[in-house]
Amino acid sequence: MNFRHALLCSLCAFSLMFTACNNDDDNNFSEADLSANAWVVTDVDTNIDEVASAIADAVPQEELDNLGFTRAEFAAFLVLIGTSAETIEDCQQDDTHTFATDGSIQFDNGGTMCDFSTEEDDDAMFALPATWTLSGDQITITDADGETNTATIKTLNSSTLVVESRDMFEDDDLMLSTDEEVVLTITFSAK
């Protein structure tokens, strides 16, 4: 797998998965409120455009040369990936995620599979089957791949769910870790 493909997959996975974060707020949300609705993703936002240059500056010149990028091109590539991650495809606009009271996450693609999908579950935000737990304002998702991720619930009411994750940018392929915090905000609407 070439680096561009690996980075694209890494950033897309980051955009689709909740990642670890910390929050000092004392918001307590109810599991009943979270499981009362099926949720449709209506907005995805990242700050990658704000931190792309700093991330590109952290990549060793040798790696950029191997990739065939200048620093400016690599930063532009990161912005492009972030913009792509913020796009909700037409095929995803009818997808619902339900946080069932038994702790499982139920998924329905609404009958419209995306072109890149081979099975209905491929369109889900998580590798299914997935489970969830809630503690105060922290929702923890454990997916079928065994990845456990936690995000902060910013809003939860009968019509809207907003979750935010914050994580330092890391890329295992480049062996790169930066002090640049990438913020991912996903907004869901009740169906």
C-alpha positions in Angstrom: 0.0 0.0 0.0 1.5 3.4 -1.0 1.8 6.2 1.5 -0.9 8.4 -0.1 -3.4 5.5 0.2 -2.4 4.7 3.7 -2.6 8.4 4.8 -6.0 8.7 3.1 -7.3 5.6 4.9 -5.8 6.9 8.2 -7.5 10.3 8.0 -10.7 8.9 6.7 -10.8 6.4 9.6 -10.0 9.3 12.0 -12.9 11.2 10.6 -15.3 8.4 10.9 -14.2 7.1 14.2 -14.4 8.8 17.6 -11.0 9.2 19.2 -9.9 9.7 22.7 -10.4 13.1 24.3 -10.6 14.8 27.7 -13.2 17.3 28.9 -13.6 18.9 32.3 -17.3 19.6 31.9 -19.6 17.9 34.3 -22.4 17.2 31.8 -24.4 14.1 32.6 -26.4 12.6 29.7 -28.9 9.9 30.0 -28.5 6.5 28.2 -32.3 6.7 27.6 -31.9 10.0 25.8 -29.1 8.6 23.6 -31.0 5.4 22.8 -34.4 7.1 22.2 -33.7 7.9 18.6 -32.1 6.6 15.4 -29.4 9.1 14.5 -28.4 10.4 11.0 -25.1 12.2 10.5 -25.9 15.7 9.2 -22.5 17.4 9.6 -18.8 16.5 10.0 -16.3 19.2 10.8 -12.5 19.1 11.4 -9.9 21.7 12.0 -7.3 20.0 9.7 -7.2 23.1 7.5 -5.9 25.1 10.5 -3.2 22.6 11.5 -2.1 21.1 8.1 0.9 23.4 7.7 2.2 22.6 11.1 1.7 18.9 10.5 3.5 19.1 7.1 6.4 21.0 8.8 6.8 18.0 11.2 7.3 15.5 8.4 11.1 14.9 7.7 12.2 16.2 4.3 13.4 12.7 3.3 9.8 11.4 3.7 8.4 14.3 1.7 11.0 13.6 -1.0 10.0 9.9 -1.0 6.4 10.8 -1.3 7.1 13.3 -4.1 5.5 16.2 -2.1 6.8 19.6 -1.2 5.8 20.8 2.2 3.1 23.1 0.7 1.8 20.3 -1.5 1.6 17.9 1.5 -0.3 20.5 3.6 -2.7 21.0 0.7 -3.1 17.3 0.5 -4.0 17.1 4.2 -6.6 19.9 3.7 -8.0 18.0 0.7 -8.3 14.8 2.8 -10.0 16.8 5.7 -12.4 18.4 3.2 -13.2 15.0 1.8 -13.9 13.6 5.3 -16.3 16.5 6.0 -18.4 15.5 2.9 -21.5 13.5 3.6 -22.2 11.4 0.5 -25.7 11.2 -0.9 -25.7 7.5 -0.1 -24.9 8.2 3.6 -27.7 10.7 4.1 -30.3 8.0 4.9 -28.0 5.9 7.1 -29.0 5.6 10.8 -27.1 4.5 13.9 -29.1 3.5 16.9 -27.5 3.2 20.3 -29.7 0.3 21.6 -30.4 0.0 25.3 -28.6 -3.4 25.4 -25.3 -1.5 24.6 -25.1 -2.5 21.0 -25.0 -0.1 18.0 -27.6 -1.0 15.3 -27.1 0.3 11.8 -29.5 0.7 8.9 -28.2 2.1 5.5 -31.7 3.3 4.6 -31.7 1.2 1.5 -29.0 3.1 -0.3 -25.6 1.5 -0.4 -22.5 3.6 -1.3 -20.6 2.6 -4.4 -17.6 1.7 -2.3 -19.6 -0.7 -0.2 -19.9 -4.5 -0.7 -22.3 -5.1 2.2 -24.8 -2.9 4.0 -22.6 -2.7 7.1 -19.7 -1.2 5.1 -21.5 2.2 5.2 -21.5 2.2 9.1 -19.3 4.7 11.0 -17.9 1.8 13.0 -16.8 -1.7 12.2 -19.8 -3.7 13.3 -20.8 -5.3 15.6 -20.0 -2.4 17.9 -21.0 -1.6 21.5 -21.2 1.6 23.5 -21.2 2.9 27.0 -21.9 6.3 28.5 -20.3 7.9 31.5 -21.3 11.5 32.2 -20.5 13.3 28.9 -18.2 10.6 27.6 -19.4 8.0 25.1 -17.1 5.0 24.5 -17.4 3.0 21.3 -15.8 -0.5 21.0 -16.0 -1.7 17.4 -15.6 -5.2 15.9 -11.9 -4.6 15.3 -11.5 -4.2 19.1 -10.7 -0.5 18.8 -12.1 1.4 21.8 -12.6 5.2 21.3 -14.1 7.8 23.5 -15.6 11.1 22.5 -17.3 14.0 24.4 -21.0 14.6 24.0 -21.4 18.3 23.5 -25.2 18.3 22.8 -27.8 15.6 23.4 -31.5 16.3 23.2 -34.5 14.9 21.5 -33.4 16.2 18.1 -29.7 16.6 18.1 -26.5 14.7 19.1 -23.1 16.5 18.8 -19.9 14.6 19.7 -16.4 16.0 19.6 -13.1 14.3 19.7 -9.6 15.8 20.1 -6.4 13.9 19.4 -2.9 14.8 18.5 -2.1 14.0 14.9 -0.1 10.8 14.5 0.7 8.7 11.5 2.2 5.2 12.1 3.4 4.9 8.5 5.5 8.0 8.8 6.4 7.3 12.5 5.2 10.9 13.0 3.7 12.3 16.1 2.9 16.0 16.4 1.7 18.4 19.1 -1.0 19.5 16.6 -4.5 18.7 18.0 -7.0 17.6 15.4 -10.6 18.3 16.4 -13.4 16.3 14.9 -17.0 17.3 15.5 -19.9 15.1 14.2 -23.5 16.3 14.4 -26.4 13.8 14.2 -30.1 14.6 13.9 -32.8 12.4 15.2 -34.7 10.5 12.5 
